[in-house]
Amino acid sequence: MSAAKDRVPGDPEAIRRLLRQPETRTVLAALSARDSAQVRSAAQAALDGDAAALEGLLRAISKDPKTRQAMEALDRATR
């Protein structure tokens, strides 16, 4: 995912490639292990402009070393 177009938000192909990454599956599995209502609520709050709940949720799942490594890899891949 090194091409500049891979980093363009909203690029459907870039999103598909990102979703196929094993790191994405790791993060999604960590989120799926949480209370789904909590995840939905945090995501909705973030969409409404309040990212605090989502940030807290991401901090919580990043306590697991494997999930933290996956999140860091995804962060690097999307820069």
PDB file of N, CA, C and O in Angstrom:
ATOM      1  N   MET A   1       0.823  -1.181   0.000  1.00  0.00           N
ATOM      2  CA  MET A   1       0.000   0.000   0.000  1.00  0.00           C
ATOM      3  C   MET A   1       0.868   1.245   0.000  1.00  0.00           C
ATOM      4  O   MET A   1       0.739   2.109   0.868  1.00  0.00           O
ATOM      5  N   SER A   2       1.735   1.325  -0.962  1.00  0.00           N
ATOM      6  CA  SER A   2       2.654   2.451  -0.963  1.00  0.00           C
ATOM      7  C   SER A   2       2.258   3.552  -1.943  1.00  0.00           C
ATOM      8  O   SER A   2       2.757   4.672  -1.834  1.00  0.00           O
ATOM      9  N   ALA A   3       1.388   3.267  -2.879  1.00  0.00           N
ATOM     10  CA  ALA A   3       1.000   4.291  -3.843  1.00  0.00           C
ATOM     11  C   ALA A   3       0.181   5.373  -3.164  1.00  0.00           C
ATOM     12  O   ALA A   3      -0.570   5.105  -2.226  1.00  0.00           O
ATOM     13  N   ALA A   4       0.335   6.590  -3.645  1.00  0.00           N
ATOM     14  CA  ALA A   4      -0.381   7.722  -3.042  1.00  0.00           C
ATOM     15  C   ALA A   4      -1.885   7.512  -3.088  1.00  0.00           C
ATOM     16  O   ALA A   4      -2.587   7.903  -2.156  1.00  0.00           O
ATOM     17  N   LYS A   5      -2.390   6.907  -4.144  1.00  0.00           N
ATOM     18  CA  LYS A   5      -3.840   6.733  -4.233  1.00  0.00           C
ATOM     19  C   LYS A   5      -4.346   5.785  -3.150  1.00  0.00           C
ATOM     20  O   LYS A   5      -5.529   5.828  -2.815  1.00  0.00           O
ATOM     21  N   ASP A   6      -3.482   4.926  -2.589  1.00  0.00           N
ATOM     22  CA  ASP A   6      -3.879   4.035  -1.507  1.00  0.00           C
ATOM     23  C   ASP A   6      -4.266   4.817  -0.265  1.00  0.00           C
ATOM     24  O   ASP A   6      -4.982   4.304   0.595  1.00  0.00           O
ATOM     25  N   ARG A   7      -3.807   6.032  -0.164  1.00  0.00           N
ATOM     26  CA  ARG A   7      -4.053   6.818   1.039  1.00  0.00           C
ATOM     27  C   ARG A   7      -5.213   7.791   0.876  1.00  0.00           C
ATOM     28  O   ARG A   7      -5.533   8.523   1.813  1.00  0.00           O
ATOM     29  N   VAL A   8      -5.838   7.813  -0.269  1.00  0.00           N
ATOM     30  CA  VAL A   8      -6.924   8.755  -0.502  1.00  0.00           C
ATOM     31  C   VAL A   8      -8.184   8.241   0.177  1.00  0.00           C
ATOM     32  O   VAL A   8      -8.695   7.179  -0.180  1.00  0.00           O
ATOM     33  N   PRO A   9      -8.698   9.005   1.178  1.00  0.00           N
ATOM     34  CA  PRO A   9      -9.934   8.567   1.830  1.00  0.00           C
ATOM     35  C   PRO A   9     -11.068   8.488   0.818  1.00  0.00           C
ATOM     36  O   PRO A   9     -11.215   9.358  -0.040  1.00  0.00           O
ATOM     37  N   GLY A  10     -11.853   7.452   0.930  1.00  0.00           N
ATOM     38  CA  GLY A  10     -12.987   7.306   0.040  1.00  0.00           C
ATOM     39  C   GLY A  10     -12.682   6.570  -1.249  1.00  0.00           C
ATOM     40  O   GLY A  10     -13.595   6.313  -2.034  1.00  0.00           O
ATOM     41  N   ASP A  11     -11.439   6.226  -1.491  1.00  0.00           N
ATOM     42  CA  ASP A  11     -11.080   5.460  -2.679  1.00  0.00           C
ATOM     43  C   ASP A  11     -11.527   4.014  -2.442  1.00  0.00           C
ATOM     44  O   ASP A  11     -10.932   3.315  -1.622  1.00  0.00           O
ATOM     45  N   PRO A  12     -12.563   3.559  -3.145  1.00  0.00           N
ATOM     46  CA  PRO A  12     -13.116   2.231  -2.870  1.00  0.00           C
ATOM     47  C   PRO A  12     -12.091   1.107  -2.962  1.00  0.00           C
ATOM     48  O   PRO A  12     -12.112   0.191  -2.139  1.00  0.00           O
ATOM     49  N   GLU A  13     -11.199   1.157  -3.941  1.00  0.00           N
ATOM     50  CA  GLU A  13     -10.207   0.082  -4.073  1.00  0.00           C
ATOM     51  C   GLU A  13      -9.226   0.118  -2.907  1.00  0.00           C
ATOM     52  O   GLU A  13      -8.846  -0.936  -2.396  1.00  0.00           O
ATOM     53  N   ALA A  14      -8.811   1.298  -2.477  1.00  0.00           N
ATOM     54  CA  ALA A  14      -7.909   1.408  -1.332  1.00  0.00           C
ATOM     55  C   ALA A  14      -8.582   0.871  -0.072  1.00  0.00           C
ATOM     56  O   ALA A  14      -7.942   0.221   0.754  1.00  0.00           O
ATOM     57  N   ILE A  15      -9.859   1.143   0.065  1.00  0.00           N
ATOM     58  CA  ILE A  15     -10.605   0.642   1.227  1.00  0.00           C
ATOM     59  C   ILE A  15     -10.678  -0.884   1.169  1.00  0.00           C
ATOM     60  O   ILE A  15     -10.495  -1.553   2.187  1.00  0.00           O
ATOM     61  N   ARG A  16     -10.943  -1.433  -0.011  1.00  0.00           N
ATOM     62  CA  ARG A  16     -10.992  -2.905  -0.150  1.00  0.00           C
ATOM     63  C   ARG A  16      -9.642  -3.529   0.214  1.00  0.00           C
ATOM     64  O   ARG A  16      -9.586  -4.540   0.913  1.00  0.00           O
ATOM     65  N   ARG A  17      -8.558  -2.916  -0.267  1.00  0.00           N
ATOM     66  CA  ARG A  17      -7.227  -3.453   0.058  1.00  0.00           C
ATOM     67  C   ARG A  17      -6.977  -3.390   1.562  1.00  0.00           C
ATOM     68  O   ARG A  17      -6.443  -4.331   2.149  1.00  0.00           O
ATOM     69  N   LEU A  18      -7.358  -2.296   2.171  1.00  0.00           N
ATOM     70  CA  LEU A  18      -7.179  -2.146   3.617  1.00  0.00           C
ATOM     71  C   LEU A  18      -7.985  -3.204   4.374  1.00  0.00           C
ATOM     72  O   LEU A  18      -7.501  -3.776   5.351  1.00  0.00           O
ATOM     73  N   LEU A  19      -9.192  -3.455   3.929  1.00  0.00           N
ATOM     74  CA  LEU A  19     -10.033  -4.441   4.611  1.00  0.00           C
ATOM     75  C   LEU A  19      -9.504  -5.864   4.459  1.00  0.00           C
ATOM     76  O   LEU A  19      -9.826  -6.731   5.272  1.00  0.00           O
ATOM     77  N   ARG A  20      -8.695  -6.117   3.429  1.00  0.00           N
ATOM     78  CA  ARG A  20      -8.116  -7.449   3.231  1.00  0.00           C
ATOM     79  C   ARG A  20      -6.858  -7.684   4.063  1.00  0.00           C
ATOM     80  O   ARG A  20      -6.365  -8.810   4.137  1.00  0.00           O
ATOM     81  N   GLN A  21      -6.342  -6.641   4.680  1.00  0.00           N
ATOM     82  CA  GLN A  21      -5.109  -6.773   5.462  1.00  0.00           C
ATOM     83  C   GLN A  21      -5.354  -7.622   6.711  1.00  0.00           C
ATOM     84  O   GLN A  21      -6.386  -7.465   7.363  1.00  0.00           O
ATOM     85  N   PRO A  22      -4.434  -8.510   7.054  1.00  0.00           N
ATOM     86  CA  PRO A  22      -4.599  -9.311   8.272  1.00  0.00           C
ATOM     87  C   PRO A  22      -4.670  -8.435   9.525  1.00  0.00           C
ATOM     88  O   PRO A  22      -5.328  -8.793  10.502  1.00  0.00           O
ATOM     89  N   GLU A  23      -3.998  -7.297   9.491  1.00  0.00           N
ATOM     90  CA  GLU A  23      -4.040  -6.392  10.646  1.00  0.00           C
ATOM     91  C   GLU A  23      -5.447  -5.842  10.855  1.00  0.00           C
ATOM     92  O   GLU A  23      -5.880  -5.647  11.991  1.00  0.00           O
ATOM     93  N   THR A  24      -6.154  -5.594   9.768  1.00  0.00           N
ATOM     94  CA  THR A  24      -7.529  -5.118   9.881  1.00  0.00           C
ATOM     95  C   THR A  24      -8.388  -6.179  10.541  1.00  0.00           C
ATOM     96  O   THR A  24      -9.208  -5.868  11.406  1.00  0.00           O
ATOM     97  N   ARG A  25      -8.208  -7.421  10.144  1.00  0.00           N
ATOM     98  CA  ARG A  25      -8.966  -8.516  10.761  1.00  0.00           C
ATOM     99  C   ARG A  25      -8.664  -8.625  12.249  1.00  0.00           C
ATOM    100  O   ARG A  25      -9.560  -8.912  13.042  1.00  0.00           O
ATOM    101  N   THR A  26      -7.420  -8.401  12.634  1.00  0.00           N
ATOM    102  CA  THR A  26      -7.043  -8.447  14.046  1.00  0.00           C
ATOM    103  C   THR A  26      -7.769  -7.375  14.835  1.00  0.00           C
ATOM    104  O   THR A  26      -8.318  -7.646  15.903  1.00  0.00           O
ATOM    105  N   VAL A  27      -7.774  -6.154  14.311  1.00  0.00           N
ATOM    106  CA  VAL A  27      -8.444  -5.045  15.009  1.00  0.00           C
ATOM    107  C   VAL A  27      -9.949  -5.281  15.045  1.00  0.00           C
ATOM    108  O   VAL A  27     -10.582  -5.061  16.078  1.00  0.00           O
ATOM    109  N   LEU A  28     -10.529  -5.722  13.940  1.00  0.00           N
ATOM    110  CA  LEU A  28     -11.965  -5.976  13.915  1.00  0.00           C
ATOM    111  C   LEU A  28     -12.357  -7.096  14.874  1.00  0.00           C
ATOM    112  O   LEU A  28     -13.421  -7.042  15.490  1.00  0.00           O
ATOM    113  N   ALA A  29     -11.509  -8.103  15.002  1.00  0.00           N
ATOM    114  CA  ALA A  29     -11.793  -9.184  15.954  1.00  0.00           C
ATOM    115  C   ALA A  29     -11.769  -8.651  17.388  1.00  0.00           C
ATOM    116  O   ALA A  29     -12.596  -9.044  18.211  1.00  0.00           O
ATOM    117  N   ALA A  30     -10.830  -7.765  17.682  1.00  0.00           N
ATOM    118  CA  ALA A  30     -10.761  -7.175  19.019  1.00  0.00           C
ATOM    119  C   ALA A  30     -12.000  -6.335  19.293  1.00  0.00           C
ATOM    120  O   ALA A  30     -12.530  -6.353  20.404  1.00  0.00           O
ATOM    121  N   LEU A  31     -12.460  -5.606  18.297  1.00  0.00           N
ATOM    122  CA  LEU A  31     -13.685  -4.816  18.465  1.00  0.00           C
ATOM    123  C   LEU A  31     -14.905  -5.719  18.594  1.00  0.00           C
ATOM    124  O   LEU A  31     -15.814  -5.433  19.373  1.00  0.00           O
ATOM    125  N   SER A  32     -14.927  -6.803  17.834  1.00  0.00           N
ATOM    126  CA  SER A  32     -16.062  -7.734  17.883  1.00  0.00           C
ATOM    127  C   SER A  32     -16.178  -8.420  19.238  1.00  0.00           C
ATOM    128  O   SER A  32     -17.265  -8.836  19.641  1.00  0.00           O
ATOM    129  N   ALA A  33     -15.061  -8.536  19.933  1.00  0.00           N
ATOM    130  CA  ALA A  33     -15.073  -9.172  21.251  1.00  0.00           C
ATOM    131  C   ALA A  33     -15.666  -8.247  22.311  1.00  0.00           C
ATOM    132  O   ALA A  33     -15.957  -8.682  23.424  1.00  0.00           O
ATOM    133  N   ARG A  34     -15.842  -6.981  21.968  1.00  0.00           N
ATOM    134  CA  ARG A  34     -16.418  -6.003  22.897  1.00  0.00           C
ATOM    135  C   ARG A  34     -17.938  -6.032  22.799  1.00  0.00           C
ATOM    136  O   ARG A  34     -18.506  -6.675  21.917  1.00  0.00           O
ATOM    137  N   ASP A  35     -18.569  -5.341  23.699  1.00  0.00           N
ATOM    138  CA  ASP A  35     -20.019  -5.178  23.671  1.00  0.00           C
ATOM    139  C   ASP A  35     -20.398  -4.413  22.406  1.00  0.00           C
ATOM    140  O   ASP A  35     -19.956  -3.281  22.211  1.00  0.00           O
ATOM    141  N   SER A  36     -21.212  -5.024  21.546  1.00  0.00           N
ATOM    142  CA  SER A  36     -21.529  -4.403  20.256  1.00  0.00           C
ATOM    143  C   SER A  36     -22.263  -3.076  20.422  1.00  0.00           C
ATOM    144  O   SER A  36     -22.081  -2.168  19.612  1.00  0.00           O
ATOM    145  N   ALA A  37     -23.080  -2.951  21.449  1.00  0.00           N
ATOM    146  CA  ALA A  37     -23.778  -1.683  21.677  1.00  0.00           C
ATOM    147  C   ALA A  37     -22.783  -0.585  22.026  1.00  0.00           C
ATOM    148  O   ALA A  37     -22.948   0.563  21.613  1.00  0.00           O
ATOM    149  N   GLN A  38     -21.749  -0.938  22.788  1.00  0.00           N
ATOM    150  CA  GLN A  38     -20.709   0.035  23.157  1.00  0.00           C
ATOM    151  C   GLN A  38     -19.945   0.481  21.917  1.00  0.00           C
ATOM    152  O   GLN A  38     -19.659   1.668  21.756  1.00  0.00           O
ATOM    153  N   VAL A  39     -19.616  -0.451  21.051  1.00  0.00           N
ATOM    154  CA  VAL A  39     -18.881  -0.128  19.826  1.00  0.00           C
ATOM    155  C   VAL A  39     -19.732   0.770  18.932  1.00  0.00           C
ATOM    156  O   VAL A  39     -19.244   1.779  18.423  1.00  0.00           O
ATOM    157  N   ARG A  40     -21.007   0.407  18.737  1.00  0.00           N
ATOM    158  CA  ARG A  40     -21.898   1.232  17.915  1.00  0.00           C
ATOM    159  C   ARG A  40     -22.056   2.634  18.491  1.00  0.00           C
ATOM    160  O   ARG A  40     -22.026   3.627  17.764  1.00  0.00           O
ATOM    161  N   SER A  41     -22.223   2.696  19.805  1.00  0.00           N
ATOM    162  CA  SER A  41     -22.400   3.996  20.456  1.00  0.00           C
ATOM    163  C   SER A  41     -21.155   4.869  20.294  1.00  0.00           C
ATOM    164  O   SER A  41     -21.259   6.064  20.017  1.00  0.00           O
ATOM    165  N   ALA A  42     -19.985   4.268  20.469  1.00  0.00           N
ATOM    166  CA  ALA A  42     -18.733   5.018  20.321  1.00  0.00           C
ATOM    167  C   ALA A  42     -18.547   5.491  18.883  1.00  0.00           C
ATOM    168  O   ALA A  42     -18.118   6.619  18.644  1.00  0.00           O
ATOM    169  N   ALA A  43     -18.869   4.630  17.937  1.00  0.00           N
ATOM    170  CA  ALA A  43     -18.737   5.002  16.520  1.00  0.00           C
ATOM    171  C   ALA A  43     -19.712   6.124  16.172  1.00  0.00           C
ATOM    172  O   ALA A  43     -19.345   7.071  15.477  1.00  0.00           O
ATOM    173  N   GLN A  44     -20.942   6.024  16.647  1.00  0.00           N
ATOM    174  CA  GLN A  44     -21.926   7.064  16.356  1.00  0.00           C
ATOM    175  C   GLN A  44     -21.523   8.392  16.987  1.00  0.00           C
ATOM    176  O   GLN A  44     -21.654   9.446  16.365  1.00  0.00           O
ATOM    177  N   ALA A  45     -21.034   8.339  18.221  1.00  0.00           N
ATOM    178  CA  ALA A  45     -20.586   9.568  18.875  1.00  0.00           C
ATOM    179  C   ALA A  45     -19.453  10.213  18.081  1.00  0.00           C
ATOM    180  O   ALA A  45     -19.412  11.435  17.934  1.00  0.00           O
ATOM    181  N   ALA A  46     -18.536   9.394  17.570  1.00  0.00           N
ATOM    182  CA  ALA A  46     -17.425   9.928  16.767  1.00  0.00           C
ATOM    183  C   ALA A  46     -17.950  10.573  15.482  1.00  0.00           C
ATOM    184  O   ALA A  46     -17.479  11.635  15.076  1.00  0.00           O
ATOM    185  N   LEU A  47     -18.918   9.929  14.853  1.00  0.00           N
ATOM    186  CA  LEU A  47     -19.514  10.512  13.649  1.00  0.00           C
ATOM    187  C   LEU A  47     -20.209  11.831  13.951  1.00  0.00           C
ATOM    188  O   LEU A  47     -20.282  12.717  13.100  1.00  0.00           O
ATOM    189  N   ASP A  48     -20.716  11.951  15.171  1.00  0.00           N
ATOM    190  CA  ASP A  48     -21.389  13.182  15.589  1.00  0.00           C
ATOM    191  C   ASP A  48     -20.417  14.232  16.120  1.00  0.00           C
ATOM    192  O   ASP A  48     -20.837  15.305  16.553  1.00  0.00           O
ATOM    193  N   GLY A  49     -19.118  13.924  16.088  1.00  0.00           N
ATOM    194  CA  GLY A  49     -18.117  14.905  16.472  1.00  0.00           C
ATOM    195  C   GLY A  49     -17.483  14.711  17.836  1.00  0.00           C
ATOM    196  O   GLY A  49     -16.619  15.496  18.226  1.00  0.00           O
ATOM    197  N   ASP A  50     -17.890  13.682  18.575  1.00  0.00           N
ATOM    198  CA  ASP A  50     -17.315  13.418  19.897  1.00  0.00           C
ATOM    199  C   ASP A  50     -16.539  12.107  19.840  1.00  0.00           C
ATOM    200  O   ASP A  50     -17.121  11.027  19.935  1.00  0.00           O
ATOM    201  N   ALA A  51     -15.235  12.211  19.685  1.00  0.00           N
ATOM    202  CA  ALA A  51     -14.398  11.026  19.499  1.00  0.00           C
ATOM    203  C   ALA A  51     -13.927  10.403  20.811  1.00  0.00           C
ATOM    204  O   ALA A  51     -13.238   9.383  20.781  1.00  0.00           O
ATOM    205  N   ALA A  52     -14.271  10.977  21.950  1.00  0.00           N
ATOM    206  CA  ALA A  52     -13.746  10.511  23.237  1.00  0.00           C
ATOM    207  C   ALA A  52     -14.058   9.041  23.506  1.00  0.00           C
ATOM    208  O   ALA A  52     -13.171   8.294  23.920  1.00  0.00           O
ATOM    209  N   ALA A  53     -15.286   8.615  23.281  1.00  0.00           N
ATOM    210  CA  ALA A  53     -15.660   7.226  23.554  1.00  0.00           C
ATOM    211  C   ALA A  53     -14.906   6.270  22.632  1.00  0.00           C
ATOM    212  O   ALA A  53     -14.448   5.213  23.066  1.00  0.00           O
ATOM    213  N   LEU A  54     -14.780   6.643  21.366  1.00  0.00           N
ATOM    214  CA  LEU A  54     -14.055   5.803  20.417  1.00  0.00           C
ATOM    215  C   LEU A  54     -12.574   5.740  20.778  1.00  0.00           C
ATOM    216  O   LEU A  54     -11.957   4.677  20.704  1.00  0.00           O
ATOM    217  N   GLU A  55     -12.009   6.872  21.167  1.00  0.00           N
ATOM    218  CA  GLU A  55     -10.604   6.887  21.585  1.00  0.00           C
ATOM    219  C   GLU A  55     -10.405   5.975  22.792  1.00  0.00           C
ATOM    220  O   GLU A  55      -9.421   5.240  22.861  1.00  0.00           O
ATOM    221  N   GLY A  56     -11.332   6.021  23.738  1.00  0.00           N
ATOM    222  CA  GLY A  56     -11.244   5.152  24.912  1.00  0.00           C
ATOM    223  C   GLY A  56     -11.334   3.687  24.530  1.00  0.00           C
ATOM    224  O   GLY A  56     -10.605   2.857  25.072  1.00  0.00           O
ATOM    225  N   LEU A  57     -12.221   3.363  23.603  1.00  0.00           N
ATOM    226  CA  LEU A  57     -12.371   1.992  23.142  1.00  0.00           C
ATOM    227  C   LEU A  57     -11.097   1.519  22.447  1.00  0.00           C
ATOM    228  O   LEU A  57     -10.647   0.396  22.674  1.00  0.00           O
ATOM    229  N   LEU A  58     -10.517   2.367  21.605  1.00  0.00           N
ATOM    230  CA  LEU A  58      -9.280   2.007  20.914  1.00  0.00           C
ATOM    231  C   LEU A  58      -8.124   1.858  21.891  1.00  0.00           C
ATOM    232  O   LEU A  58      -7.278   0.978  21.727  1.00  0.00           O
ATOM    233  N   ARG A  59      -8.084   2.713  22.908  1.00  0.00           N
ATOM    234  CA  ARG A  59      -7.055   2.566  23.950  1.00  0.00           C
ATOM    235  C   ARG A  59      -7.208   1.226  24.660  1.00  0.00           C
ATOM    236  O   ARG A  59      -6.221   0.546  24.940  1.00  0.00           O
ATOM    237  N   ALA A  60      -8.443   0.856  24.946  1.00  0.00           N
ATOM    238  CA  ALA A  60      -8.701  -0.404  25.658  1.00  0.00           C
ATOM    239  C   ALA A  60      -8.258  -1.610  24.833  1.00  0.00           C
ATOM    240  O   ALA A  60      -7.611  -2.513  25.363  1.00  0.00           O
ATOM    241  N   ILE A  61      -8.598  -1.637  23.541  1.00  0.00           N
ATOM    242  CA  ILE A  61      -8.205  -2.810  22.753  1.00  0.00           C
ATOM    243  C   ILE A  61      -6.710  -2.813  22.451  1.00  0.00           C
ATOM    244  O   ILE A  61      -6.135  -3.867  22.181  1.00  0.00           O
ATOM    245  N   SER A  62      -6.078  -1.643  22.495  1.00  0.00           N
ATOM    246  CA  SER A  62      -4.639  -1.590  22.205  1.00  0.00           C
ATOM    247  C   SER A  62      -3.792  -2.084  23.378  1.00  0.00           C
ATOM    248  O   SER A  62      -2.568  -2.157  23.265  1.00  0.00           O
ATOM    249  N   LYS A  63      -4.415  -2.417  24.477  1.00  0.00           N
ATOM    250  CA  LYS A  63      -3.657  -2.986  25.600  1.00  0.00           C
ATOM    251  C   LYS A  63      -3.158  -4.387  25.272  1.00  0.00           C
ATOM    252  O   LYS A  63      -2.184  -4.862  25.857  1.00  0.00           O
ATOM    253  N   ASP A  64      -3.829  -5.040  24.335  1.00  0.00           N
ATOM    254  CA  ASP A  64      -3.368  -6.338  23.865  1.00  0.00           C
ATOM    255  C   ASP A  64      -2.221  -6.094  22.874  1.00  0.00           C
ATOM    256  O   ASP A  64      -2.403  -5.381  21.888  1.00  0.00           O
ATOM    257  N   PRO A  65      -1.047  -6.678  23.127  1.00  0.00           N
ATOM    258  CA  PRO A  65       0.114  -6.406  22.258  1.00  0.00           C
ATOM    259  C   PRO A  65      -0.126  -6.723  20.781  1.00  0.00           C
ATOM    260  O   PRO A  65       0.317  -5.971  19.913  1.00  0.00           O
ATOM    261  N   LYS A  66      -0.813  -7.813  20.485  1.00  0.00           N
ATOM    262  CA  LYS A  66      -1.062  -8.188  19.087  1.00  0.00           C
ATOM    263  C   LYS A  66      -1.960  -7.150  18.409  1.00  0.00           C
ATOM    264  O   LYS A  66      -1.723  -6.768  17.263  1.00  0.00           O
ATOM    265  N   THR A  67      -2.980  -6.704  19.120  1.00  0.00           N
ATOM    266  CA  THR A  67      -3.871  -5.690  18.559  1.00  0.00           C
ATOM    267  C   THR A  67      -3.144  -4.370  18.403  1.00  0.00           C
ATOM    268  O   THR A  67      -3.321  -3.682  17.397  1.00  0.00           O
ATOM    269  N   ARG A  68      -2.330  -4.005  19.380  1.00  0.00           N
ATOM    270  CA  ARG A  68      -1.571  -2.754  19.292  1.00  0.00           C
ATOM    271  C   ARG A  68      -0.645  -2.779  18.079  1.00  0.00           C
ATOM    272  O   ARG A  68      -0.557  -1.791  17.350  1.00  0.00           O
ATOM    273  N   GLN A  69       0.045  -3.893  17.856  1.00  0.00           N
ATOM    274  CA  GLN A  69       0.936  -4.008  16.695  1.00  0.00           C
ATOM    275  C   GLN A  69       0.146  -3.878  15.393  1.00  0.00           C
ATOM    276  O   GLN A  69       0.596  -3.236  14.444  1.00  0.00           O
ATOM    277  N   ALA A  70      -1.034  -4.494  15.360  1.00  0.00           N
ATOM    278  CA  ALA A  70      -1.867  -4.399  14.156  1.00  0.00           C
ATOM    279  C   ALA A  70      -2.318  -2.971  13.918  1.00  0.00           C
ATOM    280  O   ALA A  70      -2.313  -2.502  12.779  1.00  0.00           O
ATOM    281  N   MET A  71      -2.707  -2.272  14.974  1.00  0.00           N
ATOM    282  CA  MET A  71      -3.133  -0.879  14.850  1.00  0.00           C
ATOM    283  C   MET A  71      -1.983  -0.015  14.364  1.00  0.00           C
ATOM    284  O   MET A  71      -2.184   0.854  13.515  1.00  0.00           O
ATOM    285  N   GLU A  72      -0.783  -0.236  14.886  1.00  0.00           N
ATOM    286  CA  GLU A  72       0.378   0.532  14.457  1.00  0.00           C
ATOM    287  C   GLU A  72       0.710   0.265  12.996  1.00  0.00           C
ATOM    288  O   GLU A  72       1.063   1.185  12.257  1.00  0.00           O
ATOM    289  N   ALA A  73       0.597  -0.994  12.578  1.00  0.00           N
ATOM    290  CA  ALA A  73       0.867  -1.343  11.173  1.00  0.00           C
ATOM    291  C   ALA A  73      -0.154  -0.673  10.248  1.00  0.00           C
ATOM    292  O   ALA A  73       0.208  -0.175   9.182  1.00  0.00           O
ATOM    293  N   LEU A  74      -1.408  -0.659  10.648  1.00  0.00           N
ATOM    294  CA  LEU A  74      -2.440   0.003   9.845  1.00  0.00           C
ATOM    295  C   LEU A  74      -2.204   1.511   9.788  1.00  0.00           C
ATOM    296  O   LEU A  74      -2.403   2.143   8.751  1.00  0.00           O
ATOM    297  N   ASP A  75      -1.784   2.066  10.897  1.00  0.00           N
ATOM    298  CA  ASP A  75      -1.493   3.497  10.922  1.00  0.00           C
ATOM    299  C   ASP A  75      -0.384   3.823   9.934  1.00  0.00           C
ATOM    300  O   ASP A  75      -0.492   4.782   9.171  1.00  0.00           O
ATOM    301  N   ARG A  76       0.684   3.028   9.944  1.00  0.00           N
ATOM    302  CA  ARG A  76       1.785   3.259   9.013  1.00  0.00           C
ATOM    303  C   ARG A  76       1.326   3.087   7.568  1.00  0.00           C
ATOM    304  O   ARG A  76       1.737   3.846   6.691  1.00  0.00           O
ATOM    305  N   ALA A  77       0.481   2.102   7.321  1.00  0.00           N
ATOM    306  CA  ALA A  77       0.043   1.803   5.961  1.00  0.00           C
ATOM    307  C   ALA A  77      -0.873   2.882   5.395  1.00  0.00           C
ATOM    308  O   ALA A  77      -0.995   3.011   4.177  1.00  0.00           O
ATOM    309  N   THR A  78      -1.509   3.647   6.250  1.00  0.00           N
ATOM    310  CA  THR A  78      -2.454   4.640   5.765  1.00  0.00           C
ATOM    311  C   THR A  78      -1.891   6.047   5.783  1.00  0.00           C
ATOM    312  O   THR A  78      -2.621   7.004   5.523  1.00  0.00           O
ATOM    313  N   ARG A  79      -0.632   6.192   6.078  1.00  0.00           N
ATOM    314  CA  ARG A  79      -0.002   7.535   6.055  1.00  0.00           C
ATOM    315  C   ARG A  79       0.427   7.896   4.659  1.00  0.00           C
ATOM    316  O   ARG A  79       0.972   8.978   4.441  1.00  0.00           O
TER     317      ARG A  79
END
